[in-house]
Structure formats: structure tokens, C-alpha cells
Amino acid sequence: MLSPPTDASRALQAPWSPRLRGAALWLALCAVSCERQPQTLADCDDLACRVAWLEARPDLPREELRVALKQVQDPVDRELVIMRLVETQPGRTAVLCGLLPQGAARRRCTAIQDRPHLWLELPSGEPEGGRLGGGPTSRRPLPSDDVVSPYADVLPVTAHCEATADPNSCQGLRARGAAQAGDPAAAAALCRGMSDDRWREECLFMAAEEAIDHLGVEAYKASSELCLGSGRFASNCQVHLVILLASRLPAVAGVTGDWQRALAIADRIQSTWLEVDPAFGAVMLGRFWAEVTFRSIMASLVPAGDLLDVLPSEAAPHLRAAVAWRMFRDGGGGDLDLDGWVERLSVLLQARAGVPAPCTTAPLYDPVEDFWGRDGEGEEEIPALVYISTARRATSEDLAEDLTICVLEAAARHDEGGLDIVRQGVSSPHPLAAWTATRLLDRAARTSGDRKGQGPRPKRRLDAEVGPQRTPEAR
């Protein structure tokens, strides 16, 4: 028996009224007969014609779209037109949601608005494992093309949703219920019953999230297999599973017992991919530690090196990056030069804050700008690492060099004088640090609108490029 969906899930897939379902059936029948080409919306005499007219004008200005929709007098018909546009053109939700009355349809529209990957033009991902220097190939990692979902050939199931006002909503609701109940095969079958590619892939994405939300790390393997079938959202899906797992951990350093959970999650991520795609697994593991350390440092009152005592060595480079980021965000460095900032970072990492009182919640930020999105000529030999969460940086086994790289990366994105510090790095005795400084300066010169130290802007959701990101309350 399928377990009931969460409130957040129900908001996305709530059923509509019997009258609205009837209108949907009428719309489907009428659409066949609407062959004329109206010049204005006023020329349309029926609902199907209005929908077709609006769908053909995705760039209609905001106010004109509002006026046009208000011409649909019947509130049920207007709701159906709006939700049809939401389904086919989710990038218009910012306007459309405000035209819906309070209720299930508006909640679903708002939930879709919070999943911007549905309409953003996302860069293509790349399979991992081809870099000579190791580490992520790009910020959108993918498993090898040889790794196929075990649910790729399950027979589609329609769950008697064809006669509902919104078959995709109906299918998705049932699929997430199956995922909550620990039946990924049933979830995949329900998702595969959708005819539209985008919503079928989104269904698999959400089913994978739902399993992690309700079953935790025990569902990671099955969820990652659902993600394999999510097409254009596959990279977002895989990365977001790691974000969900990281969000379940304590945000305060020094709590040794609780951090055993982090070690258990890391072991599960590694073991899931060890025999299938170890290169991809290593990138996911790095992303996990980047998330864990950044959340902890941003939630602590004082940035320090406590986590070095409780997490494995592979988490240390991520902690250095997080503390450097926090160091520049907090400011107070005065007229320190590059060497002074590196020394300050070293002192912070050597300090132990004990168990400081945490912030109420770890703040959420826009994605960190990726200043090294792809390898240039010869750069595939440079050791790479996930940076903070959504970017890459060079890394070094030499501690002094790695500390310098962390300072340079943080300086380039924060303080108004950050680029002055980066310029000092060009003459660094550490070759990877000097290369990092040169790359950062070149990026600043090529990007007229670079944010030169504005830092991350606080926001209500996490990064859109990685996928649908929800506040802890929404989960």
C-alpha cells in the first residue's frame, strides 16, 4: 500500500475539482477542431483556441499576458488555461501563479516555480573519469554512458490518470507515494507512464528526492538509479541527492557522535559507485564533503578547524575552502597582503572552537560562480576539486600551496580589494597557486560584469543550476 505523500508533494500534485476535470476532457476534444488562426485573443470563441493562442506567444509581455487571461471570464476555465500554460511553459510561472486563486492549483504552480531547472537552458553534463589530474570534469557531473538504470525497461503504468484534469500530476503523486514506500520499480513504472519527456524525467527526479526525504541514506542506491533515467535532469538529480543527505547532518563542528552519521553516508555513497563508476563516485563524495563542511562553517559562530578532528582526510581540502570563504565574508583583514591572509587562514584552521552555539540555521546562498567551468588546453593534468558546492578549483597536496589557492579563490569573489590580493598570487612560488591567480585575473578581465567580491547573495532557495532546491522547512 502506498504511503501518503508529504504536504510539499501534495502541493505539487494536488487533484482538481470534478468540474475542472470535466473541462479538461472538453478541452482535449475541442483542441482537435480548432484549426483557424485567430489574430487576437478576442477572436477566440472557445477555451482550446485561447490556450493555443497563448502557447504560440511565449514572449508576450507580462501586462499583456495578464490582460489576456482576464478575458477568460469563467474562473474554472481560466484556471485550466493557466495550468495548461504552466505545464507547457513553466518559465512563465512568475506571472501565471499570481493569477490563480488560493488553492491546489496555485500551490502546484508555486511549487513548479521553485524548480527552475524545468525551464532554464542548462549546460550539458559530462561523464567523469577522463581527467588525467583527477577530480570533477565540470560542475555538472554525470556517470559513464555505460551505467544504465535498472528501471529503464520497466513497463509504463498509467494508474488510471488519463481522465483527470492533470494526468502528469496524478502520475507524479502516485510515483512519489511508491518511492516513499520503498518501491522504486513501481515509481519508475508510473513515471514512464507519462507521455511528455520533460515531465517524465521530472517525475523520476522527484521520486528519487522523495525516497531520500523519507527513507534517508538507505534509499541512496535506489534513488541514484532513478536519477539515471531522468534524462536532461540526471546531473541535477544525482547532485541533489547529496545535498539532501548533507542537509540531514548537524551544522555545528565538534559533535563527534553526530558526525558518525556523516561517515556512514560517505561510506554509502562510495560503496554505491565503487563497482559501477568509481570516478563518478569520487566526485559525488567530494561534493558531499564540500556541502557538509560549508554548511557547518557557515552555521558556526566562529570558523575553526574542529572538523579536522572528526572527518577523514579527504574532507580537509573542503574545510580549508569553507573557512577561507567565511574568513573573507566576515572581513576584518585590514591591509593584509596575500601572505597575511594565508597565515590568518592557517591560524583559524589550527584553532578549536569546541562546541560553539550555532546560528539558528545555516544560511542559504546563490551558487558560487564557477571560474573554471571547463579545462583549457593542457589543464586536464591539473588536480581538480569541487569548490564550495557549484564550482571547481585546483588543489595541491602541499598544504601551503592549497591554503594559498583557497585564499585566492575566496578573495576573487569577495572583498573589494580581492583582485589586488589575487594579483599578488601571480608571482607565488607555488606553481598551482600562480596558475590559479592568472586564471582568476583572466576571468575578471574577460567578464565585464564580474562580481569582484560581492560574495554570495543570501536567498530563499539553493542553487537553481543544480536543480530544485528547497529550504529545510519545505522538505
VOPASE-867795 format. One record per residue (C-alpha): x, y, z; residue number from 1. Coordinates in Angstrom, 2 decimals, decimal comma. Layout:
PT_x_y_z_k
PT_X_Y_Z_NUM
...
% end
This chain:
PT_x_y_z_k
PT_0,00_0,00_0,00_1
PT_1,42_3,37_-0,96_2
PT_2,29_5,71_1,90_3
PT_0,62_9,14_1,84_4
PT_2,57_11,97_0,19_5
PT_4,08_14,83_2,17_6
PT_2,44_18,25_2,28_7
PT_5,11_19,55_-0,11_8
PT_4,42_16,70_-2,52_9
PT_0,68_17,24_-2,30_10
PT_1,19_20,90_-3,15_11
PT_2,88_19,87_-6,37_12
PT_0,37_17,26_-7,44_13
PT_-2,97_18,09_-5,81_14
PT_-6,05_16,80_-7,67_15
PT_-8,55_19,23_-9,13_16
PT_-12,31_19,54_-8,79_17
PT_-14,69_17,31_-10,78_18
PT_-15,80_20,35_-12,78_19
PT_-12,20_21,13_-13,71_20
PT_-11,59_17,53_-14,74_21
PT_-14,63_17,71_-16,96_22
PT_-13,36_20,92_-18,51_23
PT_-10,05_19,22_-19,23_24
PT_-11,77_16,45_-21,16_25
PT_-13,76_19,01_-23,10_26
PT_-10,56_20,88_-23,90_27
PT_-8,92_17,73_-25,26_28
PT_-11,86_17,06_-27,56_29
PT_-12,18_20,64_-28,69_30
PT_-8,47_21,04_-29,45_31
PT_-8,84_18,81_-32,49_32
PT_-11,36_21,14_-34,12_33
PT_-9,54_24,44_-33,52_34
PT_-7,82_24,84_-36,84_35
PT_-8,39_28,54_-37,52_36
PT_-5,67_31,08_-36,82_37
PT_-7,02_33,98_-34,71_38
PT_-5,14_37,26_-34,85_39
PT_-6,01_38,30_-31,30_40
PT_-7,24_36,50_-28,21_41
PT_-10,58_38,28_-28,63_42
PT_-11,02_36,35_-31,88_43
PT_-11,17_33,08_-29,94_44
PT_-14,60_31,73_-29,10_45
PT_-13,57_28,75_-27,01_46
PT_-11,11_27,58_-24,39_47
PT_-8,91_25,43_-26,62_48
PT_-8,39_28,31_-29,04_49
PT_-7,31_30,63_-26,21_50
PT_-4,80_28,09_-24,92_51
PT_-3,32_27,61_-28,39_52
PT_-3,13_31,39_-28,93_53
PT_-1,27_31,95_-25,66_54
PT_1,05_28,96_-26,17_55
PT_2,07_30,39_-29,52_56
PT_3,19_33,63_-27,82_57
PT_5,69_32,63_-25,11_58
PT_7,27_36,12_-25,17_59
PT_4,05_38,04_-24,59_60
PT_4,84_40,94_-22,20_61
PT_3,80_40,46_-18,62_62
PT_0,98_43,01_-18,59_63
PT_-0,42_41,85_-21,92_64
PT_-0,47_38,27_-20,61_65
PT_-2,36_39,39_-17,51_66
PT_-4,93_41,31_-19,56_67
PT_-5,37_38,42_-21,99_68
PT_-6,00_35,88_-19,25_69
PT_-8,52_38,12_-17,55_70
PT_-10,58_37,96_-20,73_71
PT_-11,38_34,35_-19,84_72
PT_-14,46_35,09_-17,73_73
PT_-15,21_31,66_-16,28_74
PT_-12,86_31,17_-13,27_75
PT_-12,64_27,40_-13,80_76
PT_-11,82_27,83_-17,48_77
PT_-9,22_30,49_-16,59_78
PT_-7,62_28,15_-14,07_79
PT_-7,44_25,39_-16,63_80
PT_-5,86_27,69_-19,24_81
PT_-3,27_28,91_-16,75_82
PT_-2,32_25,42_-15,58_83
PT_-2,03_24,27_-19,19_84
PT_0,45_27,12_-19,78_85
PT_2,31_26,19_-16,59_86
PT_2,69_22,64_-17,90_87
PT_3,92_23,61_-21,36_88
PT_5,80_26,83_-20,49_89
PT_6,89_26,66_-16,82_90
PT_9,19_29,65_-17,28_91
PT_6,10_31,89_-17,15_92
PT_5,10_30,84_-13,63_93
PT_6,22_34,16_-12,07_94
PT_3,24_35,81_-13,79_95
PT_0,86_32,89_-14,02_96
PT_0,86_31,85_-10,36_97
PT_-0,32_35,29_-9,25_98
PT_-3,39_34,98_-11,46_99
PT_-4,56_31,78_-9,78_100
PT_-6,86_31,81_-6,74_101
PT_-5,62_30,36_-3,48_102
PT_-5,91_26,59_-3,62_103
PT_-4,37_23,42_-5,00_104
PT_-3,63_24,80_-8,47_105
PT_-1,83_27,85_-7,10_106
PT_0,21_25,72_-4,70_107
PT_1,28_23,47_-7,55_108
PT_2,14_26,47_-9,74_109
PT_4,28_27,96_-6,96_110
PT_6,00_24,62_-6,38_111
PT_6,87_24,41_-10,10_112
PT_8,21_27,96_-9,91_113
PT_10,60_26,76_-7,21_114
PT_12,07_24,19_-9,61_115
PT_13,75_26,45_-12,19_116
PT_15,55_23,62_-13,94_117
PT_12,21_22,94_-15,63_118
PT_12,63_25,99_-17,84_119
PT_16,29_27,02_-17,62_120
PT_18,60_26,17_-20,51_121
PT_21,08_24,07_-18,56_122
PT_24,58_23,36_-19,84_123
PT_25,19_19,75_-20,79_124
PT_26,89_17,50_-18,28_125
PT_29,97_15,38_-18,85_126
PT_30,78_11,82_-17,76_127
PT_33,51_11,66_-15,15_128
PT_36,74_9,70_-15,24_129
PT_38,58_11,23_-18,17_130
PT_40,76_13,81_-16,38_131
PT_44,44_12,97_-16,07_132
PT_44,71_15,07_-12,94_133
PT_41,59_13,56_-11,36_134
PT_38,63_15,39_-9,90_135
PT_35,44_16,69_-11,50_136
PT_35,34_17,35_-15,23_137
PT_32,75_20,11_-14,83_138
PT_30,20_21,38_-12,34_139
PT_27,58_19,14_-13,95_140
PT_28,92_15,63_-13,39_141
PT_27,40_12,54_-14,96_142
PT_28,09_8,83_-14,62_143
PT_29,63_6,95_-17,51_144
PT_27,37_6,34_-20,51_145
PT_27,74_2,62_-19,77_146
PT_25,85_2,98_-16,47_147
PT_22,16_2,32_-17,17_148
PT_19,24_2,46_-14,78_149
PT_17,86_-0,98_-13,86_150
PT_14,41_0,57_-14,26_151
PT_14,96_1,65_-17,88_152
PT_12,86_-1,22_-19,25_153
PT_10,03_-1,37_-16,73_154
PT_6,61_-1,36_-18,36_155
PT_4,80_2,02_-18,15_156
PT_1,82_2,23_-15,80_157
PT_-0,84_4,91_-16,26_158
PT_-2,57_4,44_-12,89_159
PT_-5,95_5,40_-14,41_160
PT_-4,87_9,03_-14,59_161
PT_-5,90_9,69_-18,20_162
PT_-9,32_11,06_-17,29_163
PT_-8,07_13,51_-14,66_164
PT_-7,62_17,24_-15,23_165
PT_-3,87_16,88_-14,99_166
PT_-2,59_13,35_-15,77_167
PT_1,02_14,36_-15,06_168
PT_0,06_15,50_-11,56_169
PT_-1,82_12,28_-10,93_170
PT_1,05_10,09_-12,16_171
PT_3,64_12,05_-10,21_172
PT_1,68_11,90_-6,98_173
PT_1,39_8,12_-7,21_174
PT_5,04_7,73_-8,24_175
PT_6,25_9,65_-5,20_176
PT_4,00_7,61_-2,99_177
PT_5,65_4,46_-4,34_178
PT_9,09_5,96_-3,72_179
PT_8,16_6,80_-0,13_180
PT_7,04_3,20_0,33_181
PT_10,44_1,92_-0,82_182
PT_9,26_0,62_-4,21_183
PT_11,48_2,38_-6,80_184
PT_10,42_0,00_-9,59_185
PT_6,77_0,98_-9,14_186
PT_7,76_4,65_-9,04_187
PT_9,72_4,28_-12,28_188
PT_6,80_2,50_-13,97_189
PT_4,41_5,30_-13,00_190
PT_6,82_7,97_-14,24_191
PT_7,34_6,10_-17,50_192
PT_3,58_6,20_-17,98_193
PT_3,83_9,94_-18,73_194
PT_3,88_10,85_-22,41_195
PT_5,78_14,15_-22,11_196
PT_9,57_13,73_-21,86_197
PT_10,15_16,69_-19,56_198
PT_7,53_15,72_-17,00_199
PT_8,52_12,05_-17,16_200
PT_12,12_12,99_-16,32_201
PT_10,95_15,41_-13,64_202
PT_8,83_12,64_-12,14_203
PT_11,87_10,37_-11,80_204
PT_13,86_13,26_-10,32_205
PT_11,18_13,95_-7,71_206
PT_10,69_10,27_-6,90_207
PT_14,42_9,98_-6,19_208
PT_14,25_13,00_-3,87_209
PT_11,14_11,70_-2,15_210
PT_12,82_8,41_-1,29_211
PT_15,78_10,21_0,31_212
PT_13,43_12,60_2,13_213
PT_11,54_9,72_3,75_214
PT_14,00_6,84_3,92_215
PT_17,33_8,63_4,25_216
PT_20,64_7,13_3,23_217
PT_19,12_3,65_2,97_218
PT_17,41_4,82_-0,22_219
PT_20,54_6,32_-1,81_220
PT_21,31_3,45_-4,19_221
PT_17,73_3,16_-5,46_222
PT_17,41_6,94_-5,74_223
PT_20,62_7,23_-7,72_224
PT_19,28_4,55_-10,07_225
PT_16,08_6,54_-10,57_226
PT_18,23_9,58_-11,37_227
PT_19,96_7,61_-14,13_228
PT_16,68_7,69_-16,05_229
PT_15,94_11,38_-15,54_230
PT_17,44_12,50_-18,85_231
PT_18,26_16,20_-19,01_232
PT_17,93_16,41_-15,22_233
PT_20,27_13,48_-14,45_234
PT_23,18_15,60_-13,20_235
PT_20,89_17,85_-11,13_236
PT_19,22_14,77_-9,69_237
PT_22,42_12,99_-8,65_238
PT_23,90_16,11_-7,07_239
PT_20,72_17,00_-5,25_240
PT_20,62_13,61_-3,54_241
PT_23,95_14,51_-1,98_242
PT_22,60_17,93_-0,94_243
PT_19,62_16,29_0,76_244
PT_21,85_13,86_2,64_245
PT_24,21_16,65_3,73_246
PT_21,28_18,74_4,96_247
PT_20,38_15,99_7,44_248
PT_23,64_16,40_9,35_249
PT_24,37_18,70_12,30_250
PT_25,63_22,12_11,29_251
PT_27,94_22,57_14,28_252
PT_31,55_21,42_14,48_253
PT_32,89_19,30_17,31_254
PT_29,94_16,95_17,92_255
PT_31,85_13,71_17,45_256
PT_28,97_11,31_17,92_257
PT_26,72_13,00_15,38_258
PT_29,47_13,10_12,79_259
PT_29,43_9,33_12,65_260
PT_26,35_9,80_10,52_261
PT_28,41_11,77_8,02_262
PT_30,93_8,95_7,83_263
PT_28,14_6,41_7,29_264
PT_26,66_8,49_4,45_265
PT_30,08_8,89_2,85_266
PT_30,61_5,12_3,00_267
PT_27,23_4,55_1,35_268
PT_27,99_6,98_-1,49_269
PT_31,37_5,38_-2,09_270
PT_30,11_1,78_-1,94_271
PT_27,19_2,54_-4,28_272
PT_29,52_3,59_-7,09_273
PT_32,63_1,55_-6,30_274
PT_31,90_-1,29_-8,71_275
PT_29,80_0,72_-11,16_276
PT_31,62_4,03_-11,73_277
PT_34,28_4,83_-9,11_278
PT_35,30_8,09_-10,83_279
PT_31,76_9,43_-10,58_280
PT_31,50_8,15_-7,02_281
PT_34,65_10,08_-6,08_282
PT_33,15_13,29_-7,48_283
PT_29,89_12,71_-5,57_284
PT_31,87_12,06_-2,40_285
PT_33,78_15,30_-2,90_286
PT_30,53_17,16_-3,42_287
PT_29,18_15,66_-0,20_288
PT_32,17_16,80_1,87_289
PT_32,02_20,24_0,23_290
PT_28,38_20,57_1,28_291
PT_28,95_19,24_4,79_292
PT_31,93_21,45_5,61_293
PT_30,47_24,61_4,09_294
PT_27,16_24,24_5,93_295
PT_28,93_23,63_9,21_296
PT_31,35_26,55_8,90_297
PT_28,61_28,96_7,81_298
PT_26,40_27,93_10,75_299
PT_29,14_28,22_13,40_300
PT_29,70_31,44_15,27_301
PT_33,47_31,10_14,89_302
PT_35,18_29,45_11,89_303
PT_37,74_26,95_13,13_304
PT_39,34_23,60_12,38_305
PT_37,27_21,34_14,65_306
PT_36,13_19,15_11,77_307
PT_39,73_18,15_11,06_308
PT_39,49_16,03_14,21_309
PT_36,32_14,16_13,25_310
PT_36,23_13,87_9,45_311
PT_38,51_11,90_7,11_312
PT_41,47_13,45_5,35_313
PT_39,60_13,79_2,04_314
PT_37,29_16,32_3,72_315
PT_40,20_18,58_4,78_316
PT_40,63_20,49_1,46_317
PT_36,92_21,32_1,51_318
PT_37,16_22,59_5,08_319
PT_40,06_24,86_4,08_320
PT_37,97_26,32_1,27_321
PT_34,95_26,84_3,55_322
PT_36,97_28,54_6,30_323
PT_38,68_30,80_3,73_324
PT_35,28_31,76_2,32_325
PT_33,93_32,54_5,79_326
PT_37,13_34,46_6,62_327
PT_36,62_36,83_3,70_328
PT_32,90_37,09_4,29_329
PT_33,49_38,16_7,89_330
PT_36,14_40,68_6,80_331
PT_38,36_42,42_9,29_332
PT_41,58_41,66_7,45_333
PT_42,56_45,30_7,15_334
PT_45,56_45,77_4,90_335
PT_46,72_42,15_4,93_336
PT_48,60_41,02_1,85_337
PT_48,32_37,54_0,33_338
PT_50,81_36,01_2,76_339
PT_48,97_37,63_5,66_340
PT_45,66_36,14_4,59_341
PT_47,24_32,70_4,18_342
PT_48,70_32,94_7,68_343
PT_45,34_34,01_9,06_344
PT_43,64_31,02_7,42_345
PT_46,28_28,68_8,86_346
PT_45,70_30,07_12,37_347
PT_41,93_29,62_12,08_348
PT_42,33_26,01_10,99_349
PT_44,66_25,28_13,89_350
PT_42,18_26,74_16,37_351
PT_39,45_24,70_18,02_352
PT_36,17_26,39_18,88_353
PT_34,85_23,48_20,96_354
PT_31,08_23,32_20,58_355
PT_30,04_26,90_19,79_356
PT_26,44_27,99_19,83_357
PT_25,28_27,68_16,23_358
PT_23,33_30,12_14,16_359
PT_19,65_29,22_14,12_360
PT_20,02_27,74_10,64_361
PT_22,81_27,51_8,11_362
PT_22,30_30,39_5,65_363
PT_21,49_29,50_2,05_364
PT_23,37_31,12_-0,81_365
PT_23,36_31,59_-4,52_366
PT_25,65_29,15_-6,32_367
PT_29,29_30,09_-6,15_368
PT_30,42_31,37_-9,54_369
PT_32,45_28,77_-11,35_370
PT_35,60_30,43_-12,69_371
PT_36,92_27,15_-14,08_372
PT_33,95_25,58_-15,82_373
PT_35,92_23,60_-18,42_374
PT_39,53_22,54_-18,89_375
PT_41,57_24,64_-21,26_376
PT_44,42_23,20_-23,30_377
PT_46,75_21,22_-21,03_378
PT_44,64_21,87_-17,92_379
PT_43,28_18,33_-17,70_380
PT_46,51_17,40_-15,88_381
PT_45,83_19,87_-13,04_382
PT_44,35_18,19_-9,94_383
PT_40,80_19,50_-9,51_384
PT_38,35_19,59_-6,64_385
PT_34,75_20,64_-6,07_386
PT_34,84_24,21_-4,77_387
PT_32,29_25,11_-2,07_388
PT_29,46_23,41_-3,95_389
PT_28,92_24,50_-7,54_390
PT_32,41_25,32_-8,83_391
PT_35,87_23,79_-9,31_392
PT_39,31_24,76_-8,10_393
PT_42,83_23,43_-8,37_394
PT_44,11_21,53_-5,36_395
PT_47,54_20,54_-4,09_396
PT_48,92_18,01_-1,64_397
PT_51,30_20,73_-0,49_398
PT_49,46_22,35_2,44_399
PT_50,92_25,83_1,97_400
PT_50,02_25,80_-1,70_401
PT_46,48_24,57_-1,07_402
PT_45,92_27,24_1,59_403
PT_47,10_29,88_-0,89_404
PT_44,72_28,58_-3,56_405
PT_41,80_28,73_-1,11_406
PT_42,65_32,34_-0,23_407
PT_42,89_33,32_-3,90_408
PT_39,57_31,71_-4,82_409
PT_37,76_33,38_-1,90_410
PT_39,41_36,76_-2,46_411
PT_38,39_36,84_-6,12_412
PT_34,72_36,55_-5,11_413
PT_34,51_38,76_-2,03_414
PT_36,44_41,77_-0,83_415
PT_36,55_44,94_-2,94_416
PT_40,33_44,66_-2,86_417
PT_40,18_40,96_-3,62_418
PT_41,67_41,24_-7,09_419
PT_44,64_43,12_-5,65_420
PT_45,33_40,08_-3,48_421
PT_44,86_37,81_-6,48_422
PT_47,42_39,87_-8,45_423
PT_49,98_39,13_-5,77_424
PT_49,39_35,45_-6,37_425
PT_50,72_35,63_-9,92_426
PT_54,26_35,71_-8,51_427
PT_53,62_32,97_-5,93_428
PT_56,42_30,39_-5,60_429
PT_53,71_27,73_-5,72_430
PT_53,01_26,88_-9,39_431
PT_49,35_25,87_-8,96_432
PT_48,68_28,97_-6,87_433
PT_50,28_31,16_-9,54_434
PT_48,23_29,42_-12,23_435
PT_45,06_29,95_-10,15_436
PT_45,79_33,66_-9,79_437
PT_46,41_34,04_-13,52_438
PT_43,19_32,19_-14,34_439
PT_41,13_34,29_-11,93_440
PT_42,53_37,55_-13,31_441
PT_41,92_36,41_-16,86_442
PT_38,32_35,59_-15,98_443
PT_37,86_39,02_-14,38_444
PT_39,28_40,73_-17,47_445
PT_37,04_38,76_-19,83_446
PT_33,86_39,25_-17,82_447
PT_32,74_42,85_-17,82_448
PT_30,01_42,07_-15,30_449
PT_32,12_40,04_-12,90_450
PT_31,01_40,31_-9,27_451
PT_34,51_41,20_-7,95_452
PT_33,92_40,44_-4,36_453
PT_30,22_40,87_-4,00_454
PT_30,17_37,41_-2,49_455
PT_27,12_35,17_-2,38_456
PT_23,75_36,86_-2,03_457
PT_21,50_35,36_0,64_458
PT_18,48_33,74_-0,96_459
PT_15,39_31,70_-0,14_460
PT_16,32_28,67_-2,22_461
PT_19,52_26,92_-3,05_462
PT_21,11_26,95_-6,45_463
PT_18,92_26,62_-9,48_464
PT_21,56_25,18_-11,74_465
PT_21,94_22,12_-9,61_466
PT_18,24_21,58_-9,58_467
PT_15,15_22,07_-7,49_468
PT_16,33_23,27_-4,14_469
PT_14,09_23,60_-1,15_470
PT_14,51_25,16_2,23_471
PT_14,65_22,66_5,12_472
PT_11,09_23,66_6,08_473
PT_9,82_22,76_2,61_474
PT_11,40_19,33_2,78_475
% end
